[in-house]
Amino acid sequence: MSALILVQAGHAWASAWNPVPWGGELITGYIFAEASEAIDDQGDRFGLDIYSKRIVQTYGNLGLTSRLALIGTFDWQDTQIDQPGLAIAFSEPSSVSAGLQYQLSRREGHAVALSASYVSSIDLPEELLTLENRESALELRGLWGESRTIYGRNAFAELQLAGRMTLAGRHAGTSAQLTVGADPFSRTQLLAKLRHTNIEPGEYAGFDIGRQSRWEMEASGVYRIRKQDFIELGYTSVVGGRSAVLEGGWKIGYWRKF
């Protein structure tokens, strides 16, 4: 085991449907996760004495034209780890990004978009790694979405594929997310997500970083409390990977459309 990896759960990523000009949304979420096991870089499981993590996530977008939108994220992470030979208390920003999203195509029930973002580097203790890149990077993301009416209710599926490259031109990692959703009631939406993240091996501050990956599943419900205000409650769990903490936790989110 080259290092203990702290996984970053539950990112709020943009959808394939861009907002209208000067319209948009702001999503703020809170995640509390715990774990008793992790997987090292050889794929073997080992126990954790104390592991708890709190994340405050913010995602926003703003339509600039009928095809172009401004997007950005800001995450704050607070983590406590305590086990023989490793005691860490970490509370700092863990992901900051800003970029543009272009609507390649859009018609009823269909949307395709492409986004490009700058992802800022983060400074963490040597003993603590995350699935966020530790070097500043450029991210290119493709988004595809389809929606249908089934038995009088809306349903949709969306696929996102992304790759990152450091400013020095080195391939930094890839990610993929599949989301399916349905509206069983007029004010309620159910969501299920499957995410895979892979970070390429490298070196940071003289510390050898092996390949990092994780598989994560998430289920949530979204309820519309007012015309433009929504609340989300869900559970997220890391189910596999390499150099990954097998954490699980609850999330609550607030969506505001404008």
C-alpha positions as CSV (number, residue, x, y, z in Angstrom):
1,M,0.0,0.0,0.0
2,S,1.7,3.2,-1.1
3,A,-0.8,5.6,0.5
4,L,-4.2,6.0,2.0
5,I,-6.6,7.5,-0.5
6,L,-9.4,9.9,0.5
7,V,-12.1,9.6,-2.1
8,Q,-14.1,12.6,-3.1
9,A,-17.8,11.6,-3.3
10,G,-20.8,13.0,-5.0
11,H,-19.8,15.7,-7.4
12,A,-22.6,17.9,-8.8
13,W,-21.8,18.0,-12.5
14,A,-23.6,19.9,-15.2
15,S,-26.4,18.3,-17.3
16,A,-26.4,18.1,-21.0
17,W,-29.3,20.7,-21.2
18,N,-27.9,24.2,-21.0
19,P,-29.9,26.9,-19.2
20,V,-31.6,29.7,-21.1
21,P,-29.7,33.0,-21.6
22,W,-29.3,34.7,-18.2
23,G,-31.0,31.8,-16.5
24,G,-29.3,29.1,-14.5
25,E,-29.1,27.2,-11.3
26,L,-27.2,26.9,-8.1
27,I,-26.8,23.6,-6.3
28,T,-25.4,23.3,-2.8
29,G,-25.0,20.0,-1.1
30,Y,-23.7,18.5,2.2
31,I,-22.3,15.0,2.5
32,F,-21.4,13.1,5.7
33,A,-19.6,9.8,5.1
34,E,-17.9,7.2,7.2
35,A,-15.9,4.1,6.5
36,S,-14.4,1.1,8.3
37,E,-12.5,-0.4,5.3
38,A,-10.3,0.8,2.4
39,I,-8.6,-0.9,-0.6
40,D,-4.9,-0.4,-1.2
41,D,-3.2,-0.1,-4.5
42,Q,-2.8,-3.9,-4.8
43,G,-6.6,-4.4,-4.5
44,D,-6.4,-5.8,-0.9
45,R,-8.8,-4.6,1.8
46,F,-7.7,-3.3,5.2
47,G,-9.5,-1.9,8.2
48,L,-9.8,1.8,9.3
49,D,-10.2,2.7,13.0
50,I,-11.7,6.1,12.5
51,Y,-12.7,7.7,9.2
52,S,-15.2,10.5,8.8
53,K,-15.7,13.1,6.1
54,R,-17.9,16.1,5.6
55,I,-18.1,17.9,2.2
56,V,-19.9,21.1,1.3
57,Q,-20.3,21.2,-2.5
58,T,-21.5,24.0,-4.7
59,Y,-22.2,23.9,-8.4
60,G,-23.5,26.7,-10.6
61,N,-24.3,27.5,-14.2
62,L,-25.4,30.6,-16.0
63,G,-26.7,30.8,-19.6
64,L,-24.8,33.4,-21.6
65,T,-26.3,32.8,-25.0
66,S,-28.7,30.2,-26.5
67,R,-25.7,27.8,-26.8
68,L,-23.1,28.9,-24.3
69,A,-23.1,28.7,-20.5
70,L,-20.7,29.5,-17.7
71,I,-20.1,26.7,-15.2
72,G,-18.2,26.3,-12.0
73,T,-17.7,24.2,-8.8
74,F,-16.4,24.8,-5.3
75,D,-16.0,22.0,-2.7
76,W,-14.9,22.2,0.9
77,Q,-13.8,19.0,2.6
78,D,-13.3,18.3,6.3
79,T,-11.9,14.9,7.1
80,Q,-10.7,13.0,10.2
81,I,-8.6,9.9,10.0
82,D,-7.1,8.1,13.0
83,Q,-5.4,4.7,12.9
84,P,-2.0,3.4,14.0
85,G,0.7,5.4,12.3
86,L,-1.7,7.8,10.7
87,A,-3.6,10.7,12.3
88,I,-4.9,13.4,10.1
89,A,-7.3,16.3,10.4
90,F,-7.9,18.1,7.1
91,S,-10.2,21.0,6.4
92,E,-9.6,22.9,3.2
93,P,-11.1,23.4,-0.3
94,S,-10.7,20.2,-2.3
95,S,-12.0,21.1,-5.7
96,V,-12.3,24.5,-7.5
97,S,-13.2,24.7,-11.2
98,A,-14.5,27.2,-13.8
99,G,-15.3,26.8,-17.5
100,L,-17.7,27.1,-20.4
101,Q,-20.3,24.6,-21.8
102,Y,-21.4,24.7,-25.4
103,Q,-24.7,23.1,-26.6
104,L,-23.8,21.1,-29.6
105,S,-27.4,20.0,-30.4
106,R,-30.8,20.2,-28.7
107,R,-34.3,19.2,-29.6
108,E,-37.3,17.8,-27.7
109,G,-36.1,14.9,-25.6
110,H,-32.4,15.2,-26.7
111,A,-29.3,17.2,-25.8
112,V,-25.6,17.0,-26.5
113,A,-23.0,19.4,-25.0
114,L,-19.3,19.8,-24.6
115,S,-17.6,21.6,-21.7
116,A,-14.1,22.8,-21.0
117,S,-12.9,23.8,-17.5
118,Y,-9.9,24.8,-15.6
119,V,-9.5,22.8,-12.4
120,S,-7.3,24.4,-9.8
121,S,-4.6,22.4,-7.9
122,I,-5.1,21.6,-4.3
123,D,-2.5,21.4,-1.5
124,L,-2.9,18.4,0.8
125,P,-0.7,16.6,3.4
126,E,1.7,14.1,1.9
127,E,0.0,11.3,3.8
128,L,-3.4,12.2,2.4
129,L,-4.3,11.8,-1.3
130,T,-7.6,12.4,-3.0
131,L,-9.1,11.5,-6.4
132,E,-8.8,15.1,-7.3
133,N,-5.7,16.0,-9.3
134,R,-3.0,17.6,-7.2
135,E,-1.8,19.6,-10.2
136,S,-3.9,22.2,-12.1
137,A,-5.5,20.7,-15.1
138,L,-7.7,21.3,-18.1
139,E,-10.9,19.1,-18.3
140,L,-12.8,18.3,-21.4
141,R,-16.3,16.8,-20.8
142,G,-18.8,15.4,-23.3
143,L,-22.5,15.2,-22.2
144,W,-25.3,13.3,-23.8
145,G,-28.9,13.1,-22.6
146,E,-32.2,11.7,-23.7
147,S,-35.7,12.1,-22.1
148,R,-38.9,10.3,-22.8
149,T,-42.5,10.1,-21.5
150,I,-43.3,6.6,-20.3
151,Y,-46.8,5.8,-19.1
152,G,-47.5,9.5,-18.7
153,R,-44.3,10.1,-16.6
154,N,-41.0,11.7,-17.5
155,A,-37.9,9.6,-17.6
156,F,-34.4,10.4,-18.7
157,A,-30.8,9.0,-19.1
158,E,-27.6,10.9,-19.3
159,L,-24.0,9.9,-20.0
160,Q,-20.9,12.0,-19.2
161,L,-17.4,11.2,-20.2
162,A,-14.4,13.4,-19.2
163,G,-10.6,13.5,-19.5
164,R,-8.1,15.8,-17.7
165,M,-4.7,17.0,-18.8
166,T,-2.2,18.9,-16.7
167,L,-0.9,22.3,-17.9
168,A,2.4,20.5,-18.7
169,G,0.6,18.3,-21.2
170,R,0.5,15.0,-19.1
171,H,-2.7,12.9,-19.1
172,A,-4.1,13.2,-15.6
173,G,-7.2,11.0,-15.5
174,T,-10.6,10.1,-16.8
175,S,-14.1,9.9,-15.4
176,A,-17.6,8.6,-16.4
177,Q,-21.0,9.0,-15.0
178,L,-24.3,7.4,-16.0
179,T,-27.5,8.9,-14.5
180,V,-31.0,7.7,-14.9
181,G,-34.1,9.4,-13.5
182,A,-37.9,9.3,-13.4
183,D,-40.7,11.5,-12.1
184,P,-43.1,9.1,-10.3
185,F,-45.2,12.1,-9.0
186,S,-45.7,15.6,-10.2
187,R,-43.3,17.2,-7.7
188,T,-40.9,14.3,-7.1
189,Q,-37.9,12.9,-9.1
190,L,-35.9,9.8,-8.4
191,L,-32.3,9.6,-9.5
192,A,-29.7,6.7,-9.7
193,K,-26.1,7.3,-10.6
194,L,-23.1,5.1,-11.3
195,R,-19.7,6.8,-11.4
196,H,-16.1,5.7,-12.2
197,T,-13.1,7.8,-11.7
198,N,-9.5,7.0,-12.6
199,I,-6.4,9.1,-11.8
200,E,-3.1,8.3,-13.5
201,P,0.0,7.5,-11.4
202,G,2.5,10.2,-10.8
203,E,4.7,12.0,-8.3
204,Y,3.9,14.8,-5.9
205,A,6.4,16.5,-3.6
206,G,8.7,13.5,-3.9
207,F,5.9,11.1,-2.9
208,D,5.1,8.3,-5.3
209,I,1.4,8.2,-6.2
210,G,0.0,4.9,-7.7
211,R,-3.0,4.6,-9.9
212,Q,-6.2,5.6,-8.1
213,S,-9.7,4.5,-9.1
214,R,-13.1,4.0,-7.6
215,W,-16.6,2.8,-8.5
216,E,-19.4,4.7,-6.8
217,M,-23.2,4.3,-6.7
218,E,-25.7,6.9,-5.6
219,A,-29.5,7.0,-5.1
220,S,-31.5,10.1,-4.3
221,G,-34.9,11.7,-4.4
222,V,-35.6,15.4,-5.4
223,Y,-38.7,17.2,-4.2
224,R,-39.9,20.5,-5.6
225,I,-40.9,22.7,-2.7
226,R,-41.6,25.8,-4.8
227,K,-41.6,26.6,-8.5
228,Q,-37.8,27.1,-8.6
229,D,-36.6,25.5,-5.4
230,F,-35.8,21.9,-4.9
231,I,-34.4,19.7,-2.0
232,E,-32.5,16.5,-2.5
233,L,-31.9,13.6,-0.1
234,G,-29.8,10.6,-1.0
235,Y,-27.2,8.0,-0.1
236,T,-23.8,7.5,-1.8
237,S,-21.4,4.6,-1.5
238,V,-18.0,3.6,-2.9
239,V,-18.3,-0.1,-3.9
240,G,-14.8,-0.8,-5.3
241,G,-11.6,0.4,-6.8
242,R,-7.9,0.7,-6.1
243,S,-6.4,3.0,-3.4
244,A,-9.9,3.9,-2.3
245,V,-11.8,4.2,0.9
246,L,-15.0,2.2,0.9
247,E,-17.0,5.0,2.3
248,G,-20.8,5.5,2.5
249,G,-22.8,8.5,3.5
250,W,-25.9,10.6,3.3
251,K,-26.2,13.7,1.3
252,I,-28.7,16.6,1.4
253,G,-28.9,19.2,-1.3
254,Y,-30.7,22.4,-2.2
255,W,-31.3,23.5,-5.8
256,R,-32.2,27.0,-6.8
257,K,-33.2,27.8,-10.4
258,F,-33.3,31.3,-11.6
